[in-house]
Amino acid sequence: MHMAMVIGGGIVLLALFLLFGRLWGGTAPDLALAAKLFVPAWLVLALVNLWVGVTKAGYSVREELPILAVVFLVPAALAGLAIWKLAR
């Protein structure tokens, strides 16, 4: 359940990045830039989630790495889709 909530948080964060891209510029390149800026920000937050899982929840890094991959890749793939659609 925690993993689904983190992925949902990533999707909400992507929506916020796109919303601010729309408010600050409104053009497709501005929205694509917002989605591109989301990816490294989300990577940092996904790594923080891994760190919390290892230090606070007691999981090993080996157990957390597949979770990191899923948690990072789902919102990042949606950002990639947004970038691809906006570049057309």
PDB file of N, CA, C and O in Angstrom:
ATOM      1  N   MET A   1       0.823  -1.193   0.000  1.00  0.00           N
ATOM      2  CA  MET A   1       0.000   0.000   0.000  1.00  0.00           C
ATOM      3  C   MET A   1       0.866   1.256   0.000  1.00  0.00           C
ATOM      4  O   MET A   1       0.552   2.242  -0.667  1.00  0.00           O
ATOM      5  N   HIS A   2       1.958   1.204   0.757  1.00  0.00           N
ATOM      6  CA  HIS A   2       2.852   2.365   0.811  1.00  0.00           C
ATOM      7  C   HIS A   2       3.416   2.678  -0.576  1.00  0.00           C
ATOM      8  O   HIS A   2       3.525   3.840  -0.968  1.00  0.00           O
ATOM      9  N   MET A   3       3.768   1.630  -1.304  1.00  0.00           N
ATOM     10  CA  MET A   3       4.326   1.833  -2.639  1.00  0.00           C
ATOM     11  C   MET A   3       3.315   2.527  -3.552  1.00  0.00           C
ATOM     12  O   MET A   3       3.690   3.423  -4.308  1.00  0.00           O
ATOM     13  N   ALA A   4       2.061   2.137  -3.497  1.00  0.00           N
ATOM     14  CA  ALA A   4       1.025   2.769  -4.314  1.00  0.00           C
ATOM     15  C   ALA A   4       0.837   4.234  -3.923  1.00  0.00           C
ATOM     16  O   ALA A   4       0.610   5.087  -4.781  1.00  0.00           O
ATOM     17  N   MET A   5       0.933   4.517  -2.638  1.00  0.00           N
ATOM     18  CA  MET A   5       0.788   5.905  -2.187  1.00  0.00           C
ATOM     19  C   MET A   5       1.964   6.758  -2.664  1.00  0.00           C
ATOM     20  O   MET A   5       1.772   7.914  -3.041  1.00  0.00           O
ATOM     21  N   VAL A   6       3.168   6.207  -2.654  1.00  0.00           N
ATOM     22  CA  VAL A   6       4.331   6.960  -3.126  1.00  0.00           C
ATOM     23  C   VAL A   6       4.230   7.203  -4.626  1.00  0.00           C
ATOM     24  O   VAL A   6       4.520   8.304  -5.094  1.00  0.00           O
ATOM     25  N   ILE A   7       3.825   6.197  -5.380  1.00  0.00           N
ATOM     26  CA  ILE A   7       3.639   6.367  -6.829  1.00  0.00           C
ATOM     27  C   ILE A   7       2.554   7.415  -7.091  1.00  0.00           C
ATOM     28  O   ILE A   7       2.717   8.273  -7.958  1.00  0.00           O
ATOM     29  N   GLY A   8       1.467   7.348  -6.356  1.00  0.00           N
ATOM     30  CA  GLY A   8       0.409   8.358  -6.491  1.00  0.00           C
ATOM     31  C   GLY A   8       0.914   9.748  -6.170  1.00  0.00           C
ATOM     32  O   GLY A   8       0.551  10.716  -6.839  1.00  0.00           O
ATOM     33  N   GLY A   9       1.759   9.854  -5.139  1.00  0.00           N
ATOM     34  CA  GLY A   9       2.370  11.140  -4.820  1.00  0.00           C
ATOM     35  C   GLY A   9       3.247  11.649  -5.946  1.00  0.00           C
ATOM     36  O   GLY A   9       3.288  12.850  -6.210  1.00  0.00           O
ATOM     37  N   GLY A  10       3.952  10.740  -6.615  1.00  0.00           N
ATOM     38  CA  GLY A  10       4.769  11.133  -7.759  1.00  0.00           C
ATOM     39  C   GLY A  10       3.935  11.644  -8.917  1.00  0.00           C
ATOM     40  O   GLY A  10       4.313  12.598  -9.596  1.00  0.00           O
ATOM     41  N   ILE A  11       2.803  11.007  -9.137  1.00  0.00           N
ATOM     42  CA  ILE A  11       1.915  11.446 -10.214  1.00  0.00           C
ATOM     43  C   ILE A  11       1.326  12.820  -9.891  1.00  0.00           C
ATOM     44  O   ILE A  11       1.203  13.674 -10.769  1.00  0.00           O
ATOM     45  N   VAL A  12       0.965  13.022  -8.628  1.00  0.00           N
ATOM     46  CA  VAL A  12       0.456  14.338  -8.206  1.00  0.00           C
ATOM     47  C   VAL A  12       1.548  15.398  -8.356  1.00  0.00           C
ATOM     48  O   VAL A  12       1.276  16.513  -8.801  1.00  0.00           O
ATOM     49  N   LEU A  13       2.781  15.049  -7.987  1.00  0.00           N
ATOM     50  CA  LEU A  13       3.887  15.993  -8.131  1.00  0.00           C
ATOM     51  C   LEU A  13       4.135  16.327  -9.606  1.00  0.00           C
ATOM     52  O   LEU A  13       4.409  17.480  -9.935  1.00  0.00           O
ATOM     53  N   LEU A  14       4.043  15.344 -10.485  1.00  0.00           N
ATOM     54  CA  LEU A  14       4.175  15.611 -11.920  1.00  0.00           C
ATOM     55  C   LEU A  14       3.083  16.563 -12.381  1.00  0.00           C
ATOM     56  O   LEU A  14       3.349  17.489 -13.148  1.00  0.00           O
ATOM     57  N   ALA A  15       1.872  16.345 -11.924  1.00  0.00           N
ATOM     58  CA  ALA A  15       0.768  17.243 -12.283  1.00  0.00           C
ATOM     59  C   ALA A  15       1.042  18.659 -11.795  1.00  0.00           C
ATOM     60  O   ALA A  15       0.743  19.626 -12.496  1.00  0.00           O
ATOM     61  N   LEU A  16       1.608  18.788 -10.599  1.00  0.00           N
ATOM     62  CA  LEU A  16       1.948  20.127 -10.090  1.00  0.00           C
ATOM     63  C   LEU A  16       3.040  20.780 -10.932  1.00  0.00           C
ATOM     64  O   LEU A  16       2.961  21.972 -11.227  1.00  0.00           O
ATOM     65  N   PHE A  17       4.048  20.017 -11.317  1.00  0.00           N
ATOM     66  CA  PHE A  17       5.088  20.561 -12.186  1.00  0.00           C
ATOM     67  C   PHE A  17       4.478  21.040 -13.497  1.00  0.00           C
ATOM     68  O   PHE A  17       4.808  22.126 -13.974  1.00  0.00           O
ATOM     69  N   LEU A  18       3.592  20.239 -14.084  1.00  0.00           N
ATOM     70  CA  LEU A  18       2.958  20.640 -15.343  1.00  0.00           C
ATOM     71  C   LEU A  18       2.040  21.844 -15.151  1.00  0.00           C
ATOM     72  O   LEU A  18       1.958  22.707 -16.026  1.00  0.00           O
ATOM     73  N   LEU A  19       1.358  21.907 -14.025  1.00  0.00           N
ATOM     74  CA  LEU A  19       0.505  23.057 -13.728  1.00  0.00           C
ATOM     75  C   LEU A  19       1.343  24.333 -13.639  1.00  0.00           C
ATOM     76  O   LEU A  19       0.975  25.360 -14.209  1.00  0.00           O
ATOM     77  N   PHE A  20       2.467  24.267 -12.926  1.00  0.00           N
ATOM     78  CA  PHE A  20       3.325  25.445 -12.830  1.00  0.00           C
ATOM     79  C   PHE A  20       3.945  25.789 -14.178  1.00  0.00           C
ATOM     80  O   PHE A  20       4.154  26.965 -14.477  1.00  0.00           O
ATOM     81  N   GLY A  21       4.242  24.783 -14.994  1.00  0.00           N
ATOM     82  CA  GLY A  21       4.710  25.057 -16.354  1.00  0.00           C
ATOM     83  C   GLY A  21       3.660  25.792 -17.164  1.00  0.00           C
ATOM     84  O   GLY A  21       3.977  26.688 -17.946  1.00  0.00           O
ATOM     85  N   ARG A  22       2.410  25.408 -16.971  1.00  0.00           N
ATOM     86  CA  ARG A  22       1.304  26.076 -17.675  1.00  0.00           C
ATOM     87  C   ARG A  22       1.137  27.502 -17.154  1.00  0.00           C
ATOM     88  O   ARG A  22       0.907  28.423 -17.938  1.00  0.00           O
ATOM     89  N   LEU A  23       1.251  27.694 -15.843  1.00  0.00           N
ATOM     90  CA  LEU A  23       1.059  29.027 -15.269  1.00  0.00           C
ATOM     91  C   LEU A  23       2.200  29.977 -15.626  1.00  0.00           C
ATOM     92  O   LEU A  23       1.965  31.165 -15.847  1.00  0.00           O
ATOM     93  N   TRP A  24       3.418  29.476 -15.683  1.00  0.00           N
ATOM     94  CA  TRP A  24       4.564  30.347 -15.926  1.00  0.00           C
ATOM     95  C   TRP A  24       4.833  30.593 -17.396  1.00  0.00           C
ATOM     96  O   TRP A  24       5.452  31.598 -17.744  1.00  0.00           O
ATOM     97  N   GLY A  25       4.389  29.713 -18.257  1.00  0.00           N
ATOM     98  CA  GLY A  25       4.659  29.941 -19.664  1.00  0.00           C
ATOM     99  C   GLY A  25       3.476  29.592 -20.542  1.00  0.00           C
ATOM    100  O   GLY A  25       3.041  30.380 -21.382  1.00  0.00           O
ATOM    101  N   GLY A  26       2.976  28.410 -20.330  1.00  0.00           N
ATOM    102  CA  GLY A  26       1.793  27.989 -21.052  1.00  0.00           C
ATOM    103  C   GLY A  26       2.037  27.368 -22.399  1.00  0.00           C
ATOM    104  O   GLY A  26       1.119  26.789 -22.979  1.00  0.00           O
ATOM    105  N   THR A  27       3.261  27.468 -22.927  1.00  0.00           N
ATOM    106  CA  THR A  27       3.524  26.878 -24.230  1.00  0.00           C
ATOM    107  C   THR A  27       4.013  25.447 -24.061  1.00  0.00           C
ATOM    108  O   THR A  27       4.418  25.040 -22.972  1.00  0.00           O
ATOM    109  N   ALA A  28       3.970  24.691 -25.148  1.00  0.00           N
ATOM    110  CA  ALA A  28       4.403  23.293 -25.096  1.00  0.00           C
ATOM    111  C   ALA A  28       5.859  23.152 -24.645  1.00  0.00           C
ATOM    112  O   ALA A  28       6.145  22.259 -23.848  1.00  0.00           O
ATOM    113  N   PRO A  29       6.796  23.991 -25.114  1.00  0.00           N
ATOM    114  CA  PRO A  29       8.165  23.858 -24.604  1.00  0.00           C
ATOM    115  C   PRO A  29       8.285  24.113 -23.101  1.00  0.00           C
ATOM    116  O   PRO A  29       9.109  23.490 -22.432  1.00  0.00           O
ATOM    117  N   ASP A  30       7.470  25.024 -22.566  1.00  0.00           N
ATOM    118  CA  ASP A  30       7.485  25.279 -21.127  1.00  0.00           C
ATOM    119  C   ASP A  30       6.979  24.063 -20.349  1.00  0.00           C
ATOM    120  O   ASP A  30       7.531  23.707 -19.308  1.00  0.00           O
ATOM    121  N   LEU A  31       5.931  23.437 -20.863  1.00  0.00           N
ATOM    122  CA  LEU A  31       5.394  22.245 -20.212  1.00  0.00           C
ATOM    123  C   LEU A  31       6.375  21.087 -20.308  1.00  0.00           C
ATOM    124  O   LEU A  31       6.529  20.320 -19.358  1.00  0.00           O
ATOM    125  N   ALA A  32       7.043  20.957 -21.461  1.00  0.00           N
ATOM    126  CA  ALA A  32       8.046  19.897 -21.612  1.00  0.00           C
ATOM    127  C   ALA A  32       9.214  20.129 -20.663  1.00  0.00           C
ATOM    128  O   ALA A  32       9.742  19.178 -20.087  1.00  0.00           O
ATOM    129  N   LEU A  33       9.622  21.380 -20.497  1.00  0.00           N
ATOM    130  CA  LEU A  33      10.695  21.693 -19.556  1.00  0.00           C
ATOM    131  C   LEU A  33      10.271  21.358 -18.132  1.00  0.00           C
ATOM    132  O   LEU A  33      11.072  20.835 -17.357  1.00  0.00           O
ATOM    133  N   ALA A  34       9.047  21.646 -17.782  1.00  0.00           N
ATOM    134  CA  ALA A  34       8.552  21.313 -16.444  1.00  0.00           C
ATOM    135  C   ALA A  34       8.593  19.802 -16.224  1.00  0.00           C
ATOM    136  O   ALA A  34       8.977  19.347 -15.147  1.00  0.00           O
ATOM    137  N   ALA A  35       8.204  19.025 -17.229  1.00  0.00           N
ATOM    138  CA  ALA A  35       8.250  17.564 -17.104  1.00  0.00           C
ATOM    139  C   ALA A  35       9.696  17.076 -17.017  1.00  0.00           C
ATOM    140  O   ALA A  35       9.989  16.129 -16.287  1.00  0.00           O
ATOM    141  N   LYS A  36      10.596  17.718 -17.757  1.00  0.00           N
ATOM    142  CA  LYS A  36      12.016  17.343 -17.694  1.00  0.00           C
ATOM    143  C   LYS A  36      12.611  17.676 -16.332  1.00  0.00           C
ATOM    144  O   LYS A  36      13.458  16.933 -15.835  1.00  0.00           O
ATOM    145  N   LEU A  37      12.191  18.764 -15.726  1.00  0.00           N
ATOM    146  CA  LEU A  37      12.681  19.128 -14.402  1.00  0.00           C
ATOM    147  C   LEU A  37      12.104  18.216 -13.319  1.00  0.00           C
ATOM    148  O   LEU A  37      12.712  18.029 -12.265  1.00  0.00           O
ATOM    149  N   PHE A  38      10.931  17.656 -13.588  1.00  0.00           N
ATOM    150  CA  PHE A  38      10.322  16.732 -12.635  1.00  0.00           C
ATOM    151  C   PHE A  38      11.159  15.480 -12.433  1.00  0.00           C
ATOM    152  O   PHE A  38      11.261  14.981 -11.313  1.00  0.00           O
ATOM    153  N   VAL A  39      11.758  14.967 -13.501  1.00  0.00           N
ATOM    154  CA  VAL A  39      12.442  13.671 -13.428  1.00  0.00           C
ATOM    155  C   VAL A  39      13.576  13.669 -12.402  1.00  0.00           C
ATOM    156  O   VAL A  39      13.594  12.775 -11.555  1.00  0.00           O
ATOM    157  N   PRO A  40      14.529  14.615 -12.423  1.00  0.00           N
ATOM    158  CA  PRO A  40      15.567  14.566 -11.377  1.00  0.00           C
ATOM    159  C   PRO A  40      15.016  14.847  -9.975  1.00  0.00           C
ATOM    160  O   PRO A  40      15.504  14.287  -8.993  1.00  0.00           O
ATOM    161  N   ALA A  41      14.011  15.704  -9.881  1.00  0.00           N
ATOM    162  CA  ALA A  41      13.403  15.961  -8.569  1.00  0.00           C
ATOM    163  C   ALA A  41      12.763  14.684  -8.027  1.00  0.00           C
ATOM    164  O   ALA A  41      12.877  14.381  -6.840  1.00  0.00           O
ATOM    165  N   TRP A  42      12.094  13.941  -8.901  1.00  0.00           N
ATOM    166  CA  TRP A  42      11.461  12.701  -8.479  1.00  0.00           C
ATOM    167  C   TRP A  42      12.506  11.648  -8.132  1.00  0.00           C
ATOM    168  O   TRP A  42      12.299  10.860  -7.209  1.00  0.00           O
ATOM    169  N   LEU A  43      13.615  11.620  -8.848  1.00  0.00           N
ATOM    170  CA  LEU A  43      14.685  10.674  -8.522  1.00  0.00           C
ATOM    171  C   LEU A  43      15.190  10.918  -7.105  1.00  0.00           C
ATOM    172  O   LEU A  43      15.393   9.971  -6.346  1.00  0.00           O
ATOM    173  N   VAL A  44      15.391  12.173  -6.751  1.00  0.00           N
ATOM    174  CA  VAL A  44      15.852  12.499  -5.395  1.00  0.00           C
ATOM    175  C   VAL A  44      14.827  12.028  -4.362  1.00  0.00           C
ATOM    176  O   VAL A  44      15.198  11.432  -3.351  1.00  0.00           O
ATOM    177  N   LEU A  45      13.561  12.286  -4.605  1.00  0.00           N
ATOM    178  CA  LEU A  45      12.529  11.873  -3.652  1.00  0.00           C
ATOM    179  C   LEU A  45      12.404  10.352  -3.574  1.00  0.00           C
ATOM    180  O   LEU A  45      12.162   9.810  -2.496  1.00  0.00           O
ATOM    181  N   ALA A  46      12.565   9.660  -4.698  1.00  0.00           N
ATOM    182  CA  ALA A  46      12.526   8.198  -4.681  1.00  0.00           C
ATOM    183  C   ALA A  46      13.715   7.634  -3.907  1.00  0.00           C
ATOM    184  O   ALA A  46      13.583   6.629  -3.208  1.00  0.00           O
ATOM    185  N   LEU A  47      14.874   8.279  -4.031  1.00  0.00           N
ATOM    186  CA  LEU A  47      16.039   7.847  -3.264  1.00  0.00           C
ATOM    187  C   LEU A  47      15.855   8.113  -1.774  1.00  0.00           C
ATOM    188  O   LEU A  47      16.317   7.332  -0.941  1.00  0.00           O
ATOM    189  N   VAL A  48      15.187   9.202  -1.438  1.00  0.00           N
ATOM    190  CA  VAL A  48      14.862   9.462  -0.027  1.00  0.00           C
ATOM    191  C   VAL A  48      13.930   8.370   0.490  1.00  0.00           C
ATOM    192  O   VAL A  48      14.077   7.917   1.625  1.00  0.00           O
ATOM    193  N   ASN A  49      12.981   7.949  -0.325  1.00  0.00           N
ATOM    194  CA  ASN A  49      12.082   6.858   0.064  1.00  0.00           C
ATOM    195  C   ASN A  49      12.884   5.574   0.301  1.00  0.00           C
ATOM    196  O   ASN A  49      12.608   4.844   1.252  1.00  0.00           O
ATOM    197  N   LEU A  50      13.862   5.294  -0.544  1.00  0.00           N
ATOM    198  CA  LEU A  50      14.728   4.134  -0.350  1.00  0.00           C
ATOM    199  C   LEU A  50      15.488   4.257   0.963  1.00  0.00           C
ATOM    200  O   LEU A  50      15.565   3.298   1.730  1.00  0.00           O
ATOM    201  N   TRP A  51      16.047   5.427   1.223  1.00  0.00           N
ATOM    202  CA  TRP A  51      16.820   5.648   2.440  1.00  0.00           C
ATOM    203  C   TRP A  51      15.949   5.431   3.681  1.00  0.00           C
ATOM    204  O   TRP A  51      16.391   4.816   4.651  1.00  0.00           O
ATOM    205  N   VAL A  52      14.726   5.933   3.649  1.00  0.00           N
ATOM    206  CA  VAL A  52      13.814   5.746   4.783  1.00  0.00           C
ATOM    207  C   VAL A  52      13.491   4.260   4.952  1.00  0.00           C
ATOM    208  O   VAL A  52      13.434   3.764   6.078  1.00  0.00           O
ATOM    209  N   GLY A  53      13.284   3.562   3.866  1.00  0.00           N
ATOM    210  CA  GLY A  53      13.000   2.129   3.953  1.00  0.00           C
ATOM    211  C   GLY A  53      14.151   1.345   4.550  1.00  0.00           C
ATOM    212  O   GLY A  53      13.938   0.376   5.278  1.00  0.00           O
ATOM    213  N   VAL A  54      15.367   1.760   4.246  1.00  0.00           N
ATOM    214  CA  VAL A  54      16.542   1.058   4.763  1.00  0.00           C
ATOM    215  C   VAL A  54      16.817   1.440   6.209  1.00  0.00           C
ATOM    216  O   VAL A  54      17.056   0.567   7.043  1.00  0.00           O
ATOM    217  N   THR A  55      16.785   2.729   6.515  1.00  0.00           N
ATOM    218  CA  THR A  55      17.185   3.159   7.859  1.00  0.00           C
ATOM    219  C   THR A  55      16.072   3.049   8.892  1.00  0.00           C
ATOM    220  O   THR A  55      16.343   2.706  10.043  1.00  0.00           O
ATOM    221  N   LYS A  56      14.853   3.326   8.521  1.00  0.00           N
ATOM    222  CA  LYS A  56      13.761   3.354   9.501  1.00  0.00           C
ATOM    223  C   LYS A  56      12.949   2.053   9.513  1.00  0.00           C
ATOM    224  O   LYS A  56      12.571   1.570  10.581  1.00  0.00           O
ATOM    225  N   ALA A  57      12.682   1.492   8.340  1.00  0.00           N
ATOM    226  CA  ALA A  57      11.836   0.298   8.277  1.00  0.00           C
ATOM    227  C   ALA A  57      12.644  -0.989   8.405  1.00  0.00           C
ATOM    228  O   ALA A  57      12.069  -2.055   8.628  1.00  0.00           O
ATOM    229  N   GLY A  58      13.956  -0.908   8.270  1.00  0.00           N
ATOM    230  CA  GLY A  58      14.789  -2.076   8.487  1.00  0.00           C
ATOM    231  C   GLY A  58      14.983  -2.981   7.281  1.00  0.00           C
ATOM    232  O   GLY A  58      15.489  -4.094   7.428  1.00  0.00           O
ATOM    233  N   TYR A  59      14.598  -2.537   6.102  1.00  0.00           N
ATOM    234  CA  TYR A  59      14.832  -3.335   4.906  1.00  0.00           C
ATOM    235  C   TYR A  59      16.277  -3.178   4.466  1.00  0.00           C
ATOM    236  O   TYR A  59      16.936  -2.192   4.796  1.00  0.00           O
ATOM    237  N   SER A  60      16.761  -4.163   3.715  1.00  0.00           N
ATOM    238  CA  SER A  60      18.111  -4.040   3.163  1.00  0.00           C
ATOM    239  C   SER A  60      18.028  -3.275   1.846  1.00  0.00           C
ATOM    240  O   SER A  60      16.959  -3.149   1.249  1.00  0.00           O
ATOM    241  N   VAL A  61      19.166  -2.774   1.412  1.00  0.00           N
ATOM    242  CA  VAL A  61      19.207  -2.067   0.125  1.00  0.00           C
ATOM    243  C   VAL A  61      18.787  -3.013  -0.983  1.00  0.00           C
ATOM    244  O   VAL A  61      18.092  -2.613  -1.917  1.00  0.00           O
ATOM    245  N   ARG A  62      19.202  -4.254  -0.884  1.00  0.00           N
ATOM    246  CA  ARG A  62      18.851  -5.249  -1.896  1.00  0.00           C
ATOM    247  C   ARG A  62      17.338  -5.441  -1.998  1.00  0.00           C
ATOM    248  O   ARG A  62      16.807  -5.637  -3.092  1.00  0.00           O
ATOM    249  N   GLU A  63      16.644  -5.385  -0.859  1.00  0.00           N
ATOM    250  CA  GLU A  63      15.185  -5.518  -0.868  1.00  0.00           C
ATOM    251  C   GLU A  63      14.509  -4.253  -1.394  1.00  0.00           C
ATOM    252  O   GLU A  63      13.442  -4.330  -2.004  1.00  0.00           O
ATOM    253  N   GLU A  64      15.110  -3.111  -1.168  1.00  0.00           N
ATOM    254  CA  GLU A  64      14.505  -1.835  -1.551  1.00  0.00           C
ATOM    255  C   GLU A  64      14.753  -1.460  -3.009  1.00  0.00           C
ATOM    256  O   GLU A  64      13.985  -0.675  -3.566  1.00  0.00           O
ATOM    257  N   LEU A  65      15.793  -1.989  -3.646  1.00  0.00           N
ATOM    258  CA  LEU A  65      16.111  -1.585  -5.025  1.00  0.00           C
ATOM    259  C   LEU A  65      14.986  -1.861  -6.032  1.00  0.00           C
ATOM    260  O   LEU A  65      14.699  -0.997  -6.860  1.00  0.00           O
ATOM    261  N   PRO A  66      14.337  -3.040  -5.989  1.00  0.00           N
ATOM    262  CA  PRO A  66      13.212  -3.225  -6.931  1.00  0.00           C
ATOM    263  C   PRO A  66      12.064  -2.249  -6.664  1.00  0.00           C
ATOM    264  O   PRO A  66      11.396  -1.799  -7.595  1.00  0.00           O
ATOM    265  N   ILE A  67      11.843  -1.931  -5.410  1.00  0.00           N
ATOM    266  CA  ILE A  67      10.795  -0.966  -5.070  1.00  0.00           C
ATOM    267  C   ILE A  67      11.172   0.415  -5.591  1.00  0.00           C
ATOM    268  O   ILE A  67      10.328   1.136  -6.124  1.00  0.00           O
ATOM    269  N   LEU A  68      12.454   0.783  -5.434  1.00  0.00           N
ATOM    270  CA  LEU A  68      12.929   2.054  -5.988  1.00  0.00           C
ATOM    271  C   LEU A  68      12.681   2.115  -7.488  1.00  0.00           C
ATOM    272  O   LEU A  68      12.229   3.134  -8.009  1.00  0.00           O
ATOM    273  N   ALA A  69      12.977   1.022  -8.176  1.00  0.00           N
ATOM    274  CA  ALA A  69      12.799   1.004  -9.634  1.00  0.00           C
ATOM    275  C   ALA A  69      11.348   1.269 -10.015  1.00  0.00           C
ATOM    276  O   ALA A  69      11.080   2.085 -10.897  1.00  0.00           O
ATOM    277  N   VAL A  70      10.420   0.596  -9.369  1.00  0.00           N
ATOM    278  CA  VAL A  70       9.000   0.768  -9.699  1.00  0.00           C
ATOM    279  C   VAL A  70       8.517   2.154  -9.305  1.00  0.00           C
ATOM    280  O   VAL A  70       7.840   2.833 -10.077  1.00  0.00           O
ATOM    281  N   VAL A  71       8.875   2.569  -8.089  1.00  0.00           N
ATOM    282  CA  VAL A  71       8.423   3.866  -7.586  1.00  0.00           C
ATOM    283  C   VAL A  71       8.946   4.999  -8.465  1.00  0.00           C
ATOM    284  O   VAL A  71       8.230   5.973  -8.699  1.00  0.00           O
ATOM    285  N   PHE A  72      10.177   4.889  -8.953  1.00  0.00           N
ATOM    286  CA  PHE A  72      10.721   5.940  -9.798  1.00  0.00           C
ATOM    287  C   PHE A  72      10.189   5.852 -11.220  1.00  0.00           C
ATOM    288  O   PHE A  72       9.813   6.867 -11.807  1.00  0.00           O
ATOM    289  N   LEU A  73      10.154   4.643 -11.779  1.00  0.00           N
ATOM    290  CA  LEU A  73       9.873   4.505 -13.206  1.00  0.00           C
ATOM    291  C   LEU A  73       8.433   4.818 -13.606  1.00  0.00           C
ATOM    292  O   LEU A  73       8.213   5.330 -14.704  1.00  0.00           O
ATOM    293  N   VAL A  74       7.465   4.537 -12.776  1.00  0.00           N
ATOM    294  CA  VAL A  74       6.074   4.783 -13.178  1.00  0.00           C
ATOM    295  C   VAL A  74       5.823   6.285 -13.404  1.00  0.00           C
ATOM    296  O   VAL A  74       5.370   6.657 -14.486  1.00  0.00           O
ATOM    297  N   PRO A  75       6.101   7.164 -12.419  1.00  0.00           N
ATOM    298  CA  PRO A  75       5.905   8.594 -12.690  1.00  0.00           C
ATOM    299  C   PRO A  75       6.879   9.141 -13.743  1.00  0.00           C
ATOM    300  O   PRO A  75       6.516  10.028 -14.515  1.00  0.00           O
ATOM    301  N   ALA A  76       8.114   8.618 -13.778  1.00  0.00           N
ATOM    302  CA  ALA A  76       9.077   9.089 -14.777  1.00  0.00           C
ATOM    303  C   ALA A  76       8.625   8.700 -16.183  1.00  0.00           C
ATOM    304  O   ALA A  76       8.820   9.465 -17.128  1.00  0.00           O
ATOM    305  N   ALA A  77       8.027   7.529 -16.329  1.00  0.00           N
ATOM    306  CA  ALA A  77       7.505   7.129 -17.632  1.00  0.00           C
ATOM    307  C   ALA A  77       6.345   8.033 -18.054  1.00  0.00           C
ATOM    308  O   ALA A  77       6.227   8.382 -19.229  1.00  0.00           O
ATOM    309  N   LEU A  78       5.504   8.407 -17.115  1.00  0.00           N
ATOM    310  CA  LEU A  78       4.421   9.350 -17.436  1.00  0.00           C
ATOM    311  C   LEU A  78       4.987  10.711 -17.833  1.00  0.00           C
ATOM    312  O   LEU A  78       4.455  11.370 -18.727  1.00  0.00           O
ATOM    313  N   ALA A  79       6.063  11.131 -17.171  1.00  0.00           N
ATOM    314  CA  ALA A  79       6.716  12.389 -17.554  1.00  0.00           C
ATOM    315  C   ALA A  79       7.305  12.257 -18.959  1.00  0.00           C
ATOM    316  O   ALA A  79       7.201  13.179 -19.767  1.00  0.00           O
ATOM    317  N   GLY A  80       7.920  11.117 -19.246  1.00  0.00           N
ATOM    318  CA  GLY A  80       8.450  10.886 -20.593  1.00  0.00           C
ATOM    319  C   GLY A  80       7.355  10.908 -21.645  1.00  0.00           C
ATOM    320  O   GLY A  80       7.552  11.441 -22.737  1.00  0.00           O
ATOM    321  N   LEU A  81       6.211  10.339 -21.327  1.00  0.00           N
ATOM    322  CA  LEU A  81       5.067  10.376 -22.237  1.00  0.00           C
ATOM    323  C   LEU A  81       4.605  11.812 -22.457  1.00  0.00           C
ATOM    324  O   LEU A  81       4.284  12.199 -23.580  1.00  0.00           O
ATOM    325  N   ALA A  82       4.572  12.602 -21.386  1.00  0.00           N
ATOM    326  CA  ALA A  82       4.173  14.011 -21.515  1.00  0.00           C
ATOM    327  C   ALA A  82       5.173  14.778 -22.378  1.00  0.00           C
ATOM    328  O   ALA A  82       4.782  15.586 -23.220  1.00  0.00           O
ATOM    329  N   ILE A  83       6.459  14.524 -22.166  1.00  0.00           N
ATOM    330  CA  ILE A  83       7.485  15.190 -22.970  1.00  0.00           C
ATOM    331  C   ILE A  83       7.333  14.815 -24.437  1.00  0.00           C
ATOM    332  O   ILE A  83       7.423  15.671 -25.316  1.00  0.00           O
ATOM    333  N   TRP A  84       7.104  13.536 -24.696  1.00  0.00           N
ATOM    334  CA  TRP A  84       6.958  13.059 -26.067  1.00  0.00           C
ATOM    335  C   TRP A  84       5.718  13.679 -26.729  1.00  0.00           C
ATOM    336  O   TRP A  84       5.778  14.112 -27.880  1.00  0.00           O
ATOM    337  N   LYS A  85       4.613  13.720 -26.007  1.00  0.00           N
ATOM    338  CA  LYS A  85       3.388  14.306 -26.565  1.00  0.00           C
ATOM    339  C   LYS A  85       3.550  15.816 -26.806  1.00  0.00           C
ATOM    340  O   LYS A  85       3.031  16.343 -27.790  1.00  0.00           O
ATOM    341  N   LEU A  86       4.257  16.501 -25.926  1.00  0.00           N
ATOM    342  CA  LEU A  86       4.417  17.945 -26.060  1.00  0.00           C
ATOM    343  C   LEU A  86       5.405  18.313 -27.149  1.00  0.00           C
ATOM    344  O   LEU A  86       5.362  19.423 -27.678  1.00  0.00           O
ATOM    345  N   ALA A  87       6.288  17.401 -27.486  1.00  0.00           N
ATOM    346  CA  ALA A  87       7.288  17.669 -28.528  1.00  0.00           C
ATOM    347  C   ALA A  87       6.701  17.529 -29.925  1.00  0.00           C
ATOM    348  O   ALA A  87       7.337  17.941 -30.895  1.00  0.00           O
ATOM    349  N   ARG A  88       5.525  16.969 -30.053  1.00  0.00           N
ATOM    350  CA  ARG A  88       4.914  16.743 -31.365  1.00  0.00           C
ATOM    351  C   ARG A  88       4.297  17.984 -31.923  1.00  0.00           C
ATOM    352  O   ARG A  88       3.742  17.958 -33.021  1.00  0.00           O
TER     353      ARG A  88
END
